């Protein structure tokens, strides 16, 4: 099989990119038989802005939030419940800044009495009417409805003339261009990006309460749909699933429930299903989207980089790209960044510097 573009990894990043590139000759590959079988499928998939003082990460997140809400509402309304979302302060010190947060990120300030009407116990909150929650697995399936998908576990990637060879035990696929959207399971050569796993847990519960709005404090609680609410959080940094399960002590939902009940009234919950999975974060918490540096070449040709030399021209691996490090906000970031990456791959439009992986290379090299 030969294609123009192969996307490796069918989480929300890979599925979003596939959607934006659907007019091209592409294939989406994943080791699982269905998309969103890893961290994306276990996500709460809450669509919420970032709160805090002005920063580049806050501006990027809220730009992506505005793009995502319009994108999902226009194209996938059946998989996005635009119920609005209430953000609550982390502690009493955070609460004092909520007026400032409103000036920066917008939203409507709610006092204690207004929150009480939603069954929420807190002193202050910010309501964002465009926020909500996605059906994680349903959305990923819908994104790739008409796109070639193949269960394919990549064991090796080799460059041969103008093609990349993706090699599994039983088959080889040729692609002119490759995007690695494999989450925390990064390939060799991506070490400089500092990708790591962030374990997330979610519980779907049958609930008697009539919950009509999503809420987030230290964990997120969704609206009730078909009698079920979702409670979830991305909360443990771990190398792999085994380590995360050890840290959770086999009870991933116990702490989430306890935290949720501190700020919202929940009565007679009955567990329907538990979801757990690993998200991927980067060293500086920004996503990594763009070209991949040929680190072997750079270190061999410019060994002085390890001592802080900054003027060496970067050499990239031809037609190899990465789409990773979305952390616990994958469903917020994915649509906007997928559009940016498509424009880089097919139109040679420069990637936004806030997500460009190049920013991480020199610091990594110096640490060697």
N, C-alpha and C positions, 0 to 999 in steps of 0.2 A: 504493500500500500504506500502511496506517495501523496502528500498534501502540501499546501503552501504553509499552513500554520498548525502546529500541534500544541494544545494547551494541556499541561500535565497537572492534574489536581482538580477535582470537581466539587470544591466547596463554594461558598458564596463568591469568592474572588474569581475562580476559574469559570464558574457559570455566568457571572456578570460579563466577563470579558468575551466569552463565547457568544453571548447575546449581542453585544455591540459589534462583533466581527462576523455576524451570521451571513453577511453578504459575500464573505470570502470563502475560499476553499480550506475549511478547517476540520479538525477532529478534536474532541475532548476526551482525555484519557484519565482513568482513575483505577486504582487497584480494587475498588469495590464495584459491585454490580449496579449500584444506584448512586446518584449524586447525593451530596450532603450526608454521607455516611460517617463522617468524622466529627470534628469540632463544630462545624457549621450546623449540622443536623441536631446537635445537642444544645445549640445556642437558644437563649430566650428570644433573640432577634428583636430586641426593643429598639425603636427608632427615637432617639433622644438627643438633644444638644448637649454640649459640654458647658459646665459652669465653672467660673473662676475668674481671676484677674486676667487682663489682656496678655496673650502669648501667641506665638506662631501656631502652636498645636491647637489652642482653642479656636483660632480663626479658621484653620484648616478643617477641624471637626465640624464647626457650624456651617461652613460653606458646603461640606459634604452632606450634612443633615438637611439643609434646604434643597439640595439637588435630589437627594434620596426620596424625600417626601413627595416631591412633584413627580419623580420618575415612577415610583410605586403606585401612586394614586392614578396616574394617567395610563400606565401599561398593565399593572397587575392589581387592580382594586380588590379582586377576590382573595388575594393573599396578604393584604395589608389592611389591618383594622386601624383606621385613623381616628382613634378614640380621644386623642389628647393624652398628655402625660404630665404628671405632677412631680416635680423634683423637690426633695426635702433636704434640709441641711444635715451635714454629717454630725455636727455637734453644736453647742451653744456659740462657739466662736465663729463657726461657719455661718450660723444664722444671722449674725451681725452684718455680714457682707451681702446679704441677699438683695438689698436695694441697689448696691453696686453691680451685682451680677445681672440684675434686670436691665440696667443701663447698657451693659455690654452685650448680653445675649438675648434681650427681649423677654417676652413672657408676661403673664399677669400675676401680680403679687397677691397671694391669698393669706388671710390671717387665720387665727386658730378657729374661729367660728365657721369660716368658709370651708376649711378643711374638714371640720366635724361633719358637715353635710355629706361628705364622701366616705365617712367612716374612718377618717384618718386622724390620728392623735399626734399633733405636732404644733409648734408655735407659729411657723411660717412656711410657705411653699411658693414655688413658681410654676404656673400652669402654661404649658405650650400646646396650643390647640392643634398644631400640625403633627405632633408626635403620635406614637402608637406602637403597635407590635405586628410583626410578620409571622406567617406560618413558615418556619424556616425550611423544612423539607419540601413543602408544597411549592414555595416560591422558587427554590432552586430547580425543581423539576419543570416548572412552567418556563423559566428562563431559557432552558435548552430543549424546549418541546420539539423543534424542527431541526435540531443540530445533531450531527453524527457523534455518537457516544460509544466508547468501547471500554470494557473492563480489561485493563492492561497494566500489569505491574512492571514498571521500568526498573531494570537491573543495572543498565549501563547506558550512557549517552556518549556517542563517538562522532566526531566531525570527519566527514569524508567528502572531499572536494566542496561542492556548493551545498551539500545536504548534511543535516544532522540525522544520525541513526539512533532511534530509540529501540533498545534491545530488551526483550523479555526472554523467558525460558523457551517459548515456542514460536516467537514471531519477531520480525523487525519492521518498524515503520520509518519511512523516510519523510523528513520535513525540511523545508527551506528555512523555516523559522520556528523557534520553540519558546514557550513561556512556561516557567516553572512556578506553579501556584500550589505548592505542596505543603504549605503551612509549616509547622515546627519540624517536620521531617525534611530538612534541607539537604541539598546535594553537595558533594565536595566542590569547593571553589566559592561557596557562599559564606564561608566562616567570618569574613570581615563585616558582614551585616549584623552579626550578633543575634541571630534568631534564636528564640528560646520558647519553651512551652509554658502556657498559662492554662491551668486546669479549670474547667467550668462545669458546674452542675446545674441541673434544672429538674424540678418536679412538676408534673401535671397532676392537679388535684380536683376531684369533684368537690364542689363548694356550695353551701346553702346561701351565702351572702350574694346580694345583687351588686356586683362590682362593675361599674360602667366606665372606669377610667384607669389608665395605667399609672403606677406610682413607683418611684425609685428613691431609695435612700442608700443603704449599704447593699441592699439586694433589690431586685425588681419584681413587682407583682403586676400581672396583666389583668385586663378585663376578663369577665366571665363570658365564655362562648361555648355553646352547647353544654352548659352546666359545668365547664372546666375552667380553672385558672392556671396560669403558669407562674412559678416562683423560681427565679434563677439568678446566678451571679458567676462572674469570672473572678476567681479568688485565690488560687494556689499556684505558685510558681514551682514547676516540677520538670524533671528531665524526661519523664515518660509516664504512661498510665499507671504502671505498677507503683512507682513512687508516690503518685498522687493518691492512689487508693490507700496506701499506707498512711499518708498524712490525714486523709479523711476518716481513717479507722473504720472503714466499711460503712460509714453513716454519712454520706455526702449531703443529705438534706436536713439533717438535724440542726446544724448551725443556721442554715438558711431560714428554716421555719421559725426558729427562735427570734432571729432578727426581724423577720417580716411581722411577727405578732407584736413587736414593740411599737410599731407605728400604724398598723391597720388592723381593724377588727376582722378576724377570720374565725368562723364557727363550723365545727363538725367537718373538718377536712378529711377526705378519704383519698389516699394515694392511688392514682390511676397508673402512672408510669414514671420511671426515673431515666433521665438522660445525662450522660457524662461525656466529656470530650476535651481534647486539647486544642486551644487556640494558639496563635503564634504572635509573639511580640518581638520588637527589635530592641537594640541597645538603648536607643534614645526615645523610644515610645512612638516615634513617627512610623508610618508605613514605609516599606521599601518597594519602589516601583520603577522599573527602568532597565537599562543595560547592565550587563554583568562584566566586571573588570577581570581581565586575565591576570590574576594575582601571581601566578608562577612566573610569567614573563616579566612582570613589573619588578619583582624581587630579584630576579636574576640579572636583569639589565640595569636596574637602579638600586643596588644594595644600600646606598646611602639614605634611601627612604626610611629605613629603620632608625636612622638618627635624626629624622625630622626634615629631610629634604622635601620641598613642596613643589618644585618646578618641573618634575618629570611629567611628560605628556602621558595621559592615561591611554592604555591599550585595552580594547574591549573584545570579548569573545563574539565573533561575528554572528549576528542574528539570534543571539541568546538573550532572553529577557527574564525578569523576575517580577512576581506580583505577590507580595508577602507582608508579614508583620502588621496585620490589621488589628491585632489584639482583640479586646472584648467588644469592639465597635465595628465588626466586619460588615454587618448589614447597613450601617451608616456610611462607611467609607467606600464600599465596593462599586456602586454605580458610577460615581464621579471619577474614581481612579481608573476604572475600566475604560471609560471614554478617553481619558488622558493617555492611557497606554496604547489604545488602538491608534490614536493620532500619532504617537511616537513611532509605532511599528510600520504603519502604512503611509504616513504623510511626513515622516521625519520631523515632526514638530517636537521641540524640546520639552522634556518632562519638567514639571514644576519642581524647583529646587528643594522644596520642603520634603518631598518624598524621594528624591533622587538618591539611590544607594551610594553614589560617589562620596557623599558627605562622611561616610563611615570608614573609608579605606585608610586614610593617612593615620588616623588615631590608632586603628588596629595594627598597622604596620609598625608603628613606633613601639607598641607593646610587645612586639616579637623580640 
